[in-house]
Amino acid sequence: MKNFTIFSALLLLAAGCATKEAKICTTELNDGYTRYTLSNGYIGVDVMPQLRGMISGVRYIPENRELFREMKIKVAKDDLLPPFPEVTSTGITDFLWGVTTKGDVPAKVISSTNSPEYADIVMNDRFFRMLNCEFTKQVSLKKDSSAVQIKITLRNHSKKIINAALWQNIIQSVSRDIQWDTIIIPCKGNTAKVGRKGVKFFEEDTVYQECDHNDREVFTAPARPWIAARSDLEKGVFILRTADELAAEGALFYTYKAFQNHTMEFISKPLAISPGKSAVYNLEYIFLPDMQNLSEVFGKDVTTGIHAAVSGKKMIINMQSSGVVPPTEWSFFLTGKDGKKYNFPKELIPELKPGKLITLKLPLPSGIPAGKYRFCGNSAVENFVASDTVTIK
């Protein structure tokens, strides 16, 4: 009977570990600040409503690995002023590009969900950045996922149109050692300016690995709706992904280096919000723990990262997803500048899920000439064309 009880307990434990259920909890910090933490066994994300709803930390739970430096709060007190917080530079803060008012108005928590399927928190700030504009932010985390969904709604209460470019100021630290991350940026080619802002010029669409110590700040035009950070010291990529329309003409990617920080920032295409109307900005933060680089990011319901590189006479392909993707047959091919396609044999990709890296080693198509090629793929439900190019010698 005793052995049966132990066996039953082990079965229950295994069943509980089979899915990474979502939950939300709160922690009281110093000086009366409350941190909300959404977690699911893969990812933990910290949200601070009293600091404008910022995301103050993200961690990969299986390795107890922090992807942001620890946030510290010190509340300054003055006899003539109300208490105000002093916060170390870290986390993800929401701004509006071109709006100089940075008012630290706390967001109010208007709802939260705590269920095994998903956890979320919804916050509201009636006068966002001291404007007559209402800010509502929903942070959500599903079970069995390494992606955090963000939905920001701006409602214009003024009597004139507001052109609102959402600015995501992300101060991450993928490496656990103190060093600058490399920022992976899919850049639009043949573009020298976005509006009146000069950007780094590339002759064609490319993935730029930005870690030039001589450049304190870099602006680029997006070729794809994602930007990512990686470390040369250890595996794992942290990705911001947004909607195609937000990364369209008028959007910017931006990086800035100061002290040990190398930011990855996104400024959306400005959306014109008429009086009494609203605009919605959908974002996703993803951590792929076993990837070391990226060629492309794709996926409708679940985000998948892929990296392709030539090694000798083979193409090495790594894939990992933020959620569960059933086994899928893919066709991969290389496309030359002349548009000619060189096909690889079809491949049945096993189930994808967080914490599982799929590696393929495919012989290069016979007869392919030396040159630069785009790596592409399609299945019955997905397709991609990588921003990056591979070189065959």
VENCORGI-V126044 format. One record per residue. N is the residue number from 1. RES is the residue in one letter. NEAR is the number of other ideal C-beta (glycine too) atoms within 12 Angstrom. Layout:
n,res,near
N,RES,NEAR
N,RES,NEAR
This chain:
n,res,near
1,M,7
2,K,8
3,N,9
4,F,10
5,T,11
6,I,12
7,F,13
8,S,14
9,A,14
10,L,14
11,L,14
12,L,13
13,L,12
14,A,12
15,A,12
16,G,15
17,C,16
18,A,15
19,T,21
20,K,32
21,E,25
22,A,35
23,K,29
24,I,31
25,C,20
26,T,22
27,T,18
28,E,13
29,L,26
30,N,15
31,D,19
32,G,13
33,Y,29
34,T,27
35,R,31
36,Y,40
37,T,32
38,L,43
39,S,34
40,N,37
41,G,28
42,Y,39
43,I,46
44,G,37
45,V,46
46,D,39
47,V,46
48,M,39
49,P,32
50,Q,31
51,L,38
52,R,35
53,G,38
54,M,41
55,I,45
56,S,41
57,G,37
58,V,46
59,R,35
60,Y,35
61,I,26
62,P,22
63,E,20
64,N,11
65,R,27
66,E,28
67,L,46
68,F,38
69,R,28
70,E,21
71,M,31
72,K,21
73,I,29
74,K,16
75,V,21
76,A,16
77,K,13
78,D,9
79,D,7
80,L,8
81,L,9
82,P,13
83,P,19
84,F,22
85,P,27
86,E,18
87,V,27
88,T,22
89,S,26
90,T,31
91,G,37
92,I,41
93,T,31
94,D,43
95,F,33
96,L,35
97,W,29
98,G,22
99,V,24
100,T,11
101,T,16
102,K,18
103,G,22
104,D,28
105,V,28
106,P,27
107,A,35
108,K,23
109,V,27
110,I,21
111,S,20
112,S,28
113,T,23
114,N,23
115,S,18
116,P,19
117,E,19
118,Y,29
119,A,37
120,D,31
121,I,41
122,V,28
123,M,37
124,N,27
125,D,34
126,R,22
127,F,23
128,F,38
129,R,31
130,M,19
131,L,29
132,N,22
133,C,37
134,E,31
135,F,44
136,T,30
137,K,41
138,Q,32
139,V,44
140,S,34
141,L,48
142,K,36
143,K,29
144,D,31
145,S,40
146,S,50
147,A,43
148,V,45
149,Q,36
150,I,41
151,K,28
152,I,41
153,T,29
154,L,39
155,R,27
156,N,27
157,H,21
158,S,20
159,K,10
160,K,16
161,I,17
162,I,32
163,N,24
164,A,39
165,A,34
166,L,46
167,W,32
168,Q,41
169,N,29
170,I,41
171,I,38
172,Q,43
173,S,38
174,V,43
175,S,29
176,R,22
177,D,15
178,I,15
179,Q,22
180,W,32
181,D,40
182,T,34
183,I,44
184,I,42
185,I,46
186,P,41
187,C,39
188,K,34
189,G,23
190,N,15
191,T,28
192,A,19
193,K,18
194,V,30
195,G,21
196,R,11
197,K,23
198,G,16
199,V,31
200,K,29
201,F,20
202,F,26
203,E,15
204,E,20
205,D,27
206,T,31
207,V,41
208,Y,36
209,Q,28
210,E,37
211,C,25
212,D,18
213,H,12
214,N,9
215,D,19
216,R,18
217,E,24
218,V,33
219,F,33
220,T,42
221,A,38
222,P,41
223,A,36
224,R,40
225,P,34
226,W,47
227,I,50
228,A,47
229,A,44
230,R,40
231,S,32
232,D,18
233,L,17
234,E,23
235,K,27
236,G,41
237,V,46
238,F,50
239,I,48
240,L,49
241,R,41
242,T,35
243,A,29
244,D,20
245,E,19
246,L,36
247,A,38
248,A,22
249,E,19
250,G,29
251,A,42
252,L,40
253,F,46
254,Y,38
255,T,40
256,Y,24
257,K,26
258,A,13
259,F,17
260,Q,19
261,N,31
262,H,39
263,T,38
264,M,42
265,E,38
266,F,44
267,I,40
268,S,42
269,K,30
270,P,29
271,L,31
272,A,18
273,I,31
274,S,19
275,P,16
276,G,16
277,K,21
278,S,23
279,A,32
280,V,25
281,Y,38
282,N,27
283,L,36
284,E,40
285,Y,43
286,I,44
287,F,45
288,L,49
289,P,35
290,D,29
291,M,43
292,Q,28
293,N,32
294,L,44
295,S,43
296,E,41
297,V,43
298,F,38
299,G,34
300,K,18
301,D,19
302,V,33
303,T,42
304,T,46
305,G,46
306,I,45
307,H,38
308,A,41
309,A,29
310,V,29
311,S,20
312,G,13
313,K,15
314,K,19
315,M,37
316,I,27
317,I,36
318,N,32
319,M,42
320,Q,42
321,S,42
322,S,43
323,G,36
324,V,29
325,V,32
326,P,18
327,P,16
328,T,27
329,E,18
330,W,34
331,S,24
332,F,39
333,F,32
334,L,37
335,T,26
336,G,23
337,K,14
338,D,13
339,G,13
340,K,17
341,K,21
342,Y,29
343,N,24
344,F,28
345,P,18
346,K,18
347,E,25
348,L,15
349,I,30
350,P,21
351,E,21
352,L,35
353,K,31
354,P,38
355,G,31
356,K,27
357,L,28
358,I,30
359,T,24
360,L,28
361,K,19
362,L,29
363,P,19
364,L,31
365,P,25
366,S,11
367,G,11
368,I,26
369,P,18
370,A,13
371,G,19
372,K,24
373,Y,35
374,R,34
375,F,43
376,C,34
377,G,38
378,N,23
379,S,26
380,A,13
381,V,18
382,E,28
383,N,21
384,F,36
385,V,28
386,A,37
387,S,40
388,D,36
389,T,32
390,V,35
391,T,22
392,I,26
393,K,14
